[in-house]
């Protein structure tokens, strides 16, 4: 059963734990962890190594993160769940040692943000202040056209809108801060790249408050080569599965038809502003 929506004062004094899913991110993980550790309210950074074959684990540890490992690649949704479970275990150990405090809020960041992760502070503030249960990052509008063709974004956006009445600007953005109650209400998370779409739908359906916040974050552009196209195909399948499992098959069929027909709008420009859902709690 979903937990009751977070209310101001419910978790006064709660800190923030950062969860960073990572696979083969040796080049950037150290800088990402270092920047995340300096964010307001953050007292714990967890990296979930999702089957890396490089030095991601060693560099994350050297930068000050706690690391949990998957022996094989299990996908982003599974990595996020592992990170949250790891934080729960850390808190249980702290409580057994006599340190008891409210469950930490969760800030999910991509591993390739590098030093730009220091710009994630605006995502944390509304959750710490109790004015939002989940914040979702809006990257600057100039980044929307880098490498993407828009059909996966359109599928996710239309699916979230049909399910909740809210049309997100950047529905696939993985940079999110949320209360533990909101996170638990969305479990089990959608697998793979469908996790953001499923998370938005489940959190809103449970009556929680969501705010989109523009932040100065940057990660690698996906590109347009064959590998990038295969990545987008995987994204599309995972998002489609997340929508289908939430009984949104009609929206999926319409979006797929428009995509095949080649009439999708692939470059909608997003205004640089904070967007807030006006959905009320149940």
C-alpha angles and dihedrals in degrees: 000000000000115000121244115274116267116263128199110274094018092111102020111175095018115153127217128249119200119218117198117185108204139182120177094339099140091132096061111013096091093054092044093053092045092052093045092054090061096055118115114270094007115133100154134043120191125190118197109204106210101200100307121182096197136060096289093121097048093046093047091052091047090053092055104263129134109235132212118186138212111204088215135022109278101168137255098287092054091047091053091050091048090052093051091047090049090054090050090054091049089052092049089053090048091051091050088053092053100262108121123175137145117289110276122253113242125239114189116201133175116247095233098061091097113178093348087076087085086075092067093089094102088062092058101047101069091049093048090048093048096239094116137027094206133015123199123200124242110202116211111284092243089071096058095085098047105120098324128119096196103231095110091046090049092050092051094043094050092045094052090046093052092048100045111012090245122112109205120211096219107015095174097053108126098196102102138149119201143163119258090246092056091048093050091050089059097050132151089048121219110263126253120343092349090075097096094048093048092045093054093048096045096045093049094044088054089058100253126145119250128191130186113217128189111233132178095242126140134188136170116300111242095231131209105263125115093270090054092049091051089050090054091048089055089048092052093051093048094047090047090052092049091053095043092052088054092054095256098127096131093057089048093052094049093049093047090051093052091047094052089047090057097233099115117128103237104183114044108166116232120215115236099246144101113272119200130194112233092203111133127224117260 
